[in-house]
Amino acid sequence: MGFRTLDNIGDVKGKRVLVREDLNVPMDGDRVTDDTRLRAAIPTVNELAEKGAKVLILAHFGRPKGQPNPEMSLARIKDALAGVLGRPVHFINDIKGDAASKAVDALNPGAVALLENTRFYAGEEKNDPTLAAEVAKLGDFYVNDAFSAAHRAHVSTEGLAHKLPAFAGRAMQKELEALEAALGKPTHPVAAVVGGAKVSTKLDVLTNLVAKVDHLIIGGGMANTFLAAQGVDVGKSLCEHELKDTVKGIFAAAEKTGCKIHLPSDVVVAKEFKANPPIRTIPVNEVADDEMILDVGPKAVVALSEVLKASKTLVWNGPLGAFEIAPFDKATVALAQQAAALTKAGSLISVAGGGDTVAALNHAGVAKDFSFVSTAGGAFLEWMEGKELPGVKALEA
């Protein structure tokens, strides 16, 4: 995958650089409650500012549906962004037009300005070329630093890349390099952990992975559907019985490609889904009719740890059990800690992504020990599905 980065942009002193960031942060009133996405913008924004560029930040915030909405104005996060960047941030209440152009002209080289919410404009999500041309008038270069929005073909994520010289920002570059190492040109053997509630939401992921990885570890409610397809009675566990034939097709595809699918040999069951209920840890074929599988058992965790020890690359999306409620977090925590230890020892490249996954790895205390953890949700999932992401495609050299 060849793409242009800031290393290719040349001299930007006094130049206007439109930078697409993901600043769609959670807020409580006027307070940003999680500044992870703001901090992700630091390397690109500060590098360009220090090189003397006029840095013009484009971003969306919420779902205003093509209409201005004061509650979703990016003016609300200007001060928080300035605090994170450690430099002043101007606010320009438009993304096009004479007033915006004059405001940009008034900026000194090295200044940073945050433009208004791109989704205040109906043409943004339609990738309207007319809007793209108008926004492009404000810039000399375009930098996309928002992988989490790269699966959308919007003006600010894709359209501008065809109007101006386009480059990947540092956060985007880091993400793309990590993903290339994980599934593009990985070091084999490759293991993938795929968890979550339903097979139906990850059919494309599973179909893509069985053609690319050596070991596919299935967890969460999805594993119950796989077990049921093999004739295991899963009691009253969450299970998509109607997808048994689909799952059998995945087994068949895996057999053709030499991908080994790993399912739990023992499980943790309870009659109620609540914190710390009476539980049993049993072989997978001993689930009673009134019990539900809520986690992978300890023997299975040991076996899966051995799979990771024999692997060189790991891709992880989704928890193994109902990790939000104790004690059903044990398998996810144990395997995540094993992956982290192997990564720290230098024997495993580990890449993880997706909202639940990030939460699970933070819960296990190991997110910082993985090679790379993507905070992108939909974009990470579409990448795992093998789909072309328009915001990335537009940056290819």
Secondary structure, DSSP 4 states (H G I P E B T S, - for coil): --B-BGGGS---TT-EEEEE------EETTEES--HHHHHTHHHHHHHHHTT-EEEEE---S--TTS--GGG-GGGGHHHHHHHHTS--EEES-SSHHHHHHHHHTSPTT-EEEEPPGGGSHHHHTT-HHHHHHHHTT-SEEEE--GGGTTS--TTTTGGGGTS-EEE-HHHHHHHHHHIIIIISPPSSEEEEE-SS-GGGGHHHHHHHTTT-SEEEE-HHHHHHHHHHTT---TTS---GGGHHHHHHHHHHHHHHTPEEE--SEEEEESS-SSS--EEEEEGGG--TT-EEEEE-HHHHHHHHHHHHT-SEEEEES-SS-TTSTTTTHHHHHHHHHHHHHHHTTS-EEEEESHHHHHHHHHHT-GGGSSEEE--SHHHHHHHTTPPPHHHHTTB-
